[in-house]
Amino acid sequence: MNPPLITTNKKKILQMVPQPAEEVLLRIESCQGVMGSLVSNVEGLVLRHTMETSLADKSAPLLRELSEVARHMVRDLNPFNDLCYLRVETSKYEIMVAPEPEYLMVVWQEPFTLGT
């Protein structure tokens, strides 16, 4: 079993998080298998997280850059299209990224396996 990413009862809110993002994350965080989440601004600075601070600070700018590369790829294929959602699956967890113009929402969860 993977060590939890969530810091027990220590949600870190560093700056104001847009209300729609806060509502969505509160709903998602209550789901089984969610290991942690973060919201970052357009510069990749963490606004809010429910995981180890060092992991959040390290991940936010990298995931912002990854989402920008994915967005450019989608637009290169079709200039009238845009990236809405990005899912990265690793052997340890799944990372779901929802890029918005003003912020980036990220959720880590346990990988889903059929039959469990």
PyMOL CGO cylinders between C-alpha atoms (Angstrom):
from pymol import cmd
from pymol.cgo import CYLINDER

trace = [
    CYLINDER, 0.00, 0.00, 0.00, 1.21, 3.48, -0.83, 0.3, 1, 1, 1, 1, 1, 1,
    CYLINDER, 1.21, 3.48, -0.83, 1.84, 6.00, 1.94, 0.3, 1, 1, 1, 1, 1, 1,
    CYLINDER, 1.84, 6.00, 1.94, -0.95, 8.57, 2.11, 0.3, 1, 1, 1, 1, 1, 1,
    CYLINDER, -0.95, 8.57, 2.11, -0.33, 11.92, 0.46, 0.3, 1, 1, 1, 1, 1, 1,
    CYLINDER, -0.33, 11.92, 0.46, -2.87, 13.68, 2.65, 0.3, 1, 1, 1, 1, 1, 1,
    CYLINDER, -2.87, 13.68, 2.65, -1.64, 15.49, 5.72, 0.3, 1, 1, 1, 1, 1, 1,
    CYLINDER, -1.64, 15.49, 5.72, -4.12, 14.49, 8.43, 0.3, 1, 1, 1, 1, 1, 1,
    CYLINDER, -4.12, 14.49, 8.43, -6.57, 17.31, 9.21, 0.3, 1, 1, 1, 1, 1, 1,
    CYLINDER, -6.57, 17.31, 9.21, -4.15, 19.93, 7.95, 0.3, 1, 1, 1, 1, 1, 1,
    CYLINDER, -4.15, 19.93, 7.95, -5.67, 21.38, 4.80, 0.3, 1, 1, 1, 1, 1, 1,
    CYLINDER, -5.67, 21.38, 4.80, -3.36, 24.13, 3.67, 0.3, 1, 1, 1, 1, 1, 1,
    CYLINDER, -3.36, 24.13, 3.67, -5.04, 27.19, 2.20, 0.3, 1, 1, 1, 1, 1, 1,
    CYLINDER, -5.04, 27.19, 2.20, -2.35, 29.65, 1.19, 0.3, 1, 1, 1, 1, 1, 1,
    CYLINDER, -2.35, 29.65, 1.19, -4.33, 32.07, -0.97, 0.3, 1, 1, 1, 1, 1, 1,
    CYLINDER, -4.33, 32.07, -0.97, -7.93, 32.51, -2.03, 0.3, 1, 1, 1, 1, 1, 1,
    CYLINDER, -7.93, 32.51, -2.03, -9.11, 29.59, -4.15, 0.3, 1, 1, 1, 1, 1, 1,
    CYLINDER, -9.11, 29.59, -4.15, -11.90, 30.31, -6.65, 0.3, 1, 1, 1, 1, 1, 1,
    CYLINDER, -11.90, 30.31, -6.65, -15.25, 29.18, -5.22, 0.3, 1, 1, 1, 1, 1, 1,
    CYLINDER, -15.25, 29.18, -5.22, -16.10, 26.76, -8.06, 0.3, 1, 1, 1, 1, 1, 1,
    CYLINDER, -16.10, 26.76, -8.06, -12.76, 24.98, -7.58, 0.3, 1, 1, 1, 1, 1, 1,
    CYLINDER, -12.76, 24.98, -7.58, -13.23, 24.79, -3.81, 0.3, 1, 1, 1, 1, 1, 1,
    CYLINDER, -13.23, 24.79, -3.81, -16.71, 23.27, -4.15, 0.3, 1, 1, 1, 1, 1, 1,
    CYLINDER, -16.71, 23.27, -4.15, -15.59, 20.69, -6.69, 0.3, 1, 1, 1, 1, 1, 1,
    CYLINDER, -15.59, 20.69, -6.69, -12.55, 19.68, -4.64, 0.3, 1, 1, 1, 1, 1, 1,
    CYLINDER, -12.55, 19.68, -4.64, -14.55, 19.32, -1.43, 0.3, 1, 1, 1, 1, 1, 1,
    CYLINDER, -14.55, 19.32, -1.43, -16.90, 16.95, -3.25, 0.3, 1, 1, 1, 1, 1, 1,
    CYLINDER, -16.90, 16.95, -3.25, -14.06, 14.97, -4.86, 0.3, 1, 1, 1, 1, 1, 1,
    CYLINDER, -14.06, 14.97, -4.86, -12.03, 14.73, -1.64, 0.3, 1, 1, 1, 1, 1, 1,
    CYLINDER, -12.03, 14.73, -1.64, -14.91, 12.94, 0.04, 0.3, 1, 1, 1, 1, 1, 1,
    CYLINDER, -14.91, 12.94, 0.04, -14.68, 10.10, -2.51, 0.3, 1, 1, 1, 1, 1, 1,
    CYLINDER, -14.68, 10.10, -2.51, -13.05, 6.83, -1.60, 0.3, 1, 1, 1, 1, 1, 1,
    CYLINDER, -13.05, 6.83, -1.60, -9.51, 6.40, -2.92, 0.3, 1, 1, 1, 1, 1, 1,
    CYLINDER, -9.51, 6.40, -2.92, -8.61, 10.10, -3.11, 0.3, 1, 1, 1, 1, 1, 1,
    CYLINDER, -8.61, 10.10, -3.11, -5.11, 10.54, -1.72, 0.3, 1, 1, 1, 1, 1, 1,
    CYLINDER, -5.11, 10.54, -1.72, -4.64, 14.29, -2.07, 0.3, 1, 1, 1, 1, 1, 1,
    CYLINDER, -4.64, 14.29, -2.07, -5.41, 17.39, -4.08, 0.3, 1, 1, 1, 1, 1, 1,
    CYLINDER, -5.41, 17.39, -4.08, -4.06, 20.81, -4.92, 0.3, 1, 1, 1, 1, 1, 1,
    CYLINDER, -4.06, 20.81, -4.92, -4.99, 24.02, -6.66, 0.3, 1, 1, 1, 1, 1, 1,
    CYLINDER, -4.99, 24.02, -6.66, -2.28, 26.19, -8.20, 0.3, 1, 1, 1, 1, 1, 1,
    CYLINDER, -2.28, 26.19, -8.20, -2.32, 29.52, -9.98, 0.3, 1, 1, 1, 1, 1, 1,
    CYLINDER, -2.32, 29.52, -9.98, -1.10, 30.17, -13.54, 0.3, 1, 1, 1, 1, 1, 1,
    CYLINDER, -1.10, 30.17, -13.54, 2.49, 30.51, -12.33, 0.3, 1, 1, 1, 1, 1, 1,
    CYLINDER, 2.49, 30.51, -12.33, 2.38, 27.08, -10.69, 0.3, 1, 1, 1, 1, 1, 1,
    CYLINDER, 2.38, 27.08, -10.69, 2.27, 28.41, -7.13, 0.3, 1, 1, 1, 1, 1, 1,
    CYLINDER, 2.27, 28.41, -7.13, 0.17, 26.32, -4.77, 0.3, 1, 1, 1, 1, 1, 1,
    CYLINDER, 0.17, 26.32, -4.77, -2.99, 28.03, -3.52, 0.3, 1, 1, 1, 1, 1, 1,
    CYLINDER, -2.99, 28.03, -3.52, -4.44, 25.09, -1.59, 0.3, 1, 1, 1, 1, 1, 1,
    CYLINDER, -4.44, 25.09, -1.59, -3.46, 21.47, -0.95, 0.3, 1, 1, 1, 1, 1, 1,
    CYLINDER, -3.46, 21.47, -0.95, -4.28, 18.43, 1.16, 0.3, 1, 1, 1, 1, 1, 1,
    CYLINDER, -4.28, 18.43, 1.16, -0.96, 16.67, 0.81, 0.3, 1, 1, 1, 1, 1, 1,
    CYLINDER, -0.96, 16.67, 0.81, 2.63, 16.96, 1.95, 0.3, 1, 1, 1, 1, 1, 1,
    CYLINDER, 2.63, 16.96, 1.95, 3.78, 20.53, 1.30, 0.3, 1, 1, 1, 1, 1, 1,
    CYLINDER, 3.78, 20.53, 1.30, 7.02, 19.47, -0.39, 0.3, 1, 1, 1, 1, 1, 1,
    CYLINDER, 7.02, 19.47, -0.39, 5.15, 17.22, -2.85, 0.3, 1, 1, 1, 1, 1, 1,
    CYLINDER, 5.15, 17.22, -2.85, 2.57, 19.91, -3.60, 0.3, 1, 1, 1, 1, 1, 1,
    CYLINDER, 2.57, 19.91, -3.60, 5.25, 22.57, -4.18, 0.3, 1, 1, 1, 1, 1, 1,
    CYLINDER, 5.25, 22.57, -4.18, 7.27, 20.23, -6.41, 0.3, 1, 1, 1, 1, 1, 1,
    CYLINDER, 7.27, 20.23, -6.41, 4.28, 18.92, -8.40, 0.3, 1, 1, 1, 1, 1, 1,
    CYLINDER, 4.28, 18.92, -8.40, 2.35, 22.12, -9.12, 0.3, 1, 1, 1, 1, 1, 1,
    CYLINDER, 2.35, 22.12, -9.12, 4.75, 23.76, -11.60, 0.3, 1, 1, 1, 1, 1, 1,
    CYLINDER, 4.75, 23.76, -11.60, 5.50, 20.44, -13.30, 0.3, 1, 1, 1, 1, 1, 1,
    CYLINDER, 5.50, 20.44, -13.30, 1.82, 19.64, -13.76, 0.3, 1, 1, 1, 1, 1, 1,
    CYLINDER, 1.82, 19.64, -13.76, 1.15, 23.18, -15.01, 0.3, 1, 1, 1, 1, 1, 1,
    CYLINDER, 1.15, 23.18, -15.01, 3.88, 22.69, -17.63, 0.3, 1, 1, 1, 1, 1, 1,
    CYLINDER, 3.88, 22.69, -17.63, 2.56, 19.23, -18.58, 0.3, 1, 1, 1, 1, 1, 1,
    CYLINDER, 2.56, 19.23, -18.58, -0.95, 20.58, -19.03, 0.3, 1, 1, 1, 1, 1, 1,
    CYLINDER, -0.95, 20.58, -19.03, 0.33, 23.40, -21.24, 0.3, 1, 1, 1, 1, 1, 1,
    CYLINDER, 0.33, 23.40, -21.24, 2.21, 20.91, -23.45, 0.3, 1, 1, 1, 1, 1, 1,
    CYLINDER, 2.21, 20.91, -23.45, -0.92, 18.74, -23.68, 0.3, 1, 1, 1, 1, 1, 1,
    CYLINDER, -0.92, 18.74, -23.68, -3.05, 21.81, -24.51, 0.3, 1, 1, 1, 1, 1, 1,
    CYLINDER, -3.05, 21.81, -24.51, -0.67, 22.80, -27.32, 0.3, 1, 1, 1, 1, 1, 1,
    CYLINDER, -0.67, 22.80, -27.32, -0.76, 19.25, -28.70, 0.3, 1, 1, 1, 1, 1, 1,
    CYLINDER, -0.76, 19.25, -28.70, -4.57, 19.26, -28.74, 0.3, 1, 1, 1, 1, 1, 1,
    CYLINDER, -4.57, 19.26, -28.74, -4.63, 22.66, -30.47, 0.3, 1, 1, 1, 1, 1, 1,
    CYLINDER, -4.63, 22.66, -30.47, -2.01, 21.53, -32.99, 0.3, 1, 1, 1, 1, 1, 1,
    CYLINDER, -2.01, 21.53, -32.99, -4.29, 18.65, -33.95, 0.3, 1, 1, 1, 1, 1, 1,
    CYLINDER, -4.29, 18.65, -33.95, -7.36, 20.89, -34.17, 0.3, 1, 1, 1, 1, 1, 1,
    CYLINDER, -7.36, 20.89, -34.17, -7.11, 24.67, -33.59, 0.3, 1, 1, 1, 1, 1, 1,
    CYLINDER, -7.11, 24.67, -33.59, -10.80, 24.80, -32.62, 0.3, 1, 1, 1, 1, 1, 1,
    CYLINDER, -10.80, 24.80, -32.62, -10.37, 22.28, -29.79, 0.3, 1, 1, 1, 1, 1, 1,
    CYLINDER, -10.37, 22.28, -29.79, -9.03, 22.72, -26.25, 0.3, 1, 1, 1, 1, 1, 1,
    CYLINDER, -9.03, 22.72, -26.25, -7.78, 20.53, -23.42, 0.3, 1, 1, 1, 1, 1, 1,
    CYLINDER, -7.78, 20.53, -23.42, -10.46, 20.00, -20.77, 0.3, 1, 1, 1, 1, 1, 1,
    CYLINDER, -10.46, 20.00, -20.77, -8.96, 17.27, -18.64, 0.3, 1, 1, 1, 1, 1, 1,
    CYLINDER, -8.96, 17.27, -18.64, -5.72, 15.28, -18.37, 0.3, 1, 1, 1, 1, 1, 1,
    CYLINDER, -5.72, 15.28, -18.37, -5.32, 11.92, -16.65, 0.3, 1, 1, 1, 1, 1, 1,
    CYLINDER, -5.32, 11.92, -16.65, -1.93, 10.37, -15.89, 0.3, 1, 1, 1, 1, 1, 1,
    CYLINDER, -1.93, 10.37, -15.89, -1.80, 6.83, -14.53, 0.3, 1, 1, 1, 1, 1, 1,
    CYLINDER, -1.80, 6.83, -14.53, 1.32, 5.52, -12.79, 0.3, 1, 1, 1, 1, 1, 1,
    CYLINDER, 1.32, 5.52, -12.79, 1.96, 2.27, -10.98, 0.3, 1, 1, 1, 1, 1, 1,
    CYLINDER, 1.96, 2.27, -10.98, 1.31, 4.01, -7.63, 0.3, 1, 1, 1, 1, 1, 1,
    CYLINDER, 1.31, 4.01, -7.63, -1.58, 6.38, -8.34, 0.3, 1, 1, 1, 1, 1, 1,
    CYLINDER, -1.58, 6.38, -8.34, -3.63, 8.30, -10.88, 0.3, 1, 1, 1, 1, 1, 1,
    CYLINDER, -3.63, 8.30, -10.88, -3.28, 12.04, -11.29, 0.3, 1, 1, 1, 1, 1, 1,
    CYLINDER, -3.28, 12.04, -11.29, -6.23, 13.94, -12.71, 0.3, 1, 1, 1, 1, 1, 1,
    CYLINDER, -6.23, 13.94, -12.71, -5.55, 17.48, -13.91, 0.3, 1, 1, 1, 1, 1, 1,
    CYLINDER, -5.55, 17.48, -13.91, -8.24, 20.01, -14.79, 0.3, 1, 1, 1, 1, 1, 1,
    CYLINDER, -8.24, 20.01, -14.79, -6.64, 23.11, -16.31, 0.3, 1, 1, 1, 1, 1, 1,
    CYLINDER, -6.64, 23.11, -16.31, -8.65, 26.32, -16.08, 0.3, 1, 1, 1, 1, 1, 1,
    CYLINDER, -8.65, 26.32, -16.08, -7.59, 29.77, -17.33, 0.3, 1, 1, 1, 1, 1, 1,
    CYLINDER, -7.59, 29.77, -17.33, -6.91, 31.13, -13.81, 0.3, 1, 1, 1, 1, 1, 1,
    CYLINDER, -6.91, 31.13, -13.81, -5.91, 27.97, -11.95, 0.3, 1, 1, 1, 1, 1, 1,
    CYLINDER, -5.91, 27.97, -11.95, -5.09, 24.27, -12.15, 0.3, 1, 1, 1, 1, 1, 1,
    CYLINDER, -5.09, 24.27, -12.15, -7.00, 21.64, -10.13, 0.3, 1, 1, 1, 1, 1, 1,
    CYLINDER, -7.00, 21.64, -10.13, -5.19, 18.36, -9.44, 0.3, 1, 1, 1, 1, 1, 1,
    CYLINDER, -5.19, 18.36, -9.44, -6.36, 15.22, -7.66, 0.3, 1, 1, 1, 1, 1, 1,
    CYLINDER, -6.36, 15.22, -7.66, -4.31, 12.15, -6.77, 0.3, 1, 1, 1, 1, 1, 1,
    CYLINDER, -4.31, 12.15, -6.77, -6.15, 8.90, -6.23, 0.3, 1, 1, 1, 1, 1, 1,
    CYLINDER, -6.15, 8.90, -6.23, -5.43, 5.23, -5.82, 0.3, 1, 1, 1, 1, 1, 1,
    CYLINDER, -5.43, 5.23, -5.82, -5.32, 3.49, -9.19, 0.3, 1, 1, 1, 1, 1, 1,
    CYLINDER, -5.32, 3.49, -9.19, -8.61, 1.87, -10.15, 0.3, 1, 1, 1, 1, 1, 1,
    CYLINDER, -8.61, 1.87, -10.15, -8.39, -1.84, -10.85, 0.3, 1, 1, 1, 1, 1, 1,
    CYLINDER, -8.39, -1.84, -10.85, -11.24, -3.97, -12.14, 0.3, 1, 1, 1, 1, 1, 1,
    CYLINDER, -11.24, -3.97, -12.14, -12.44, -6.65, -9.77, 0.3, 1, 1, 1, 1, 1, 1,
    CYLINDER, -12.44, -6.65, -9.77, -11.46, -4.92, -6.54, 0.3, 1, 1, 1, 1, 1, 1,
]
cmd.load_cgo(trace, "trace")
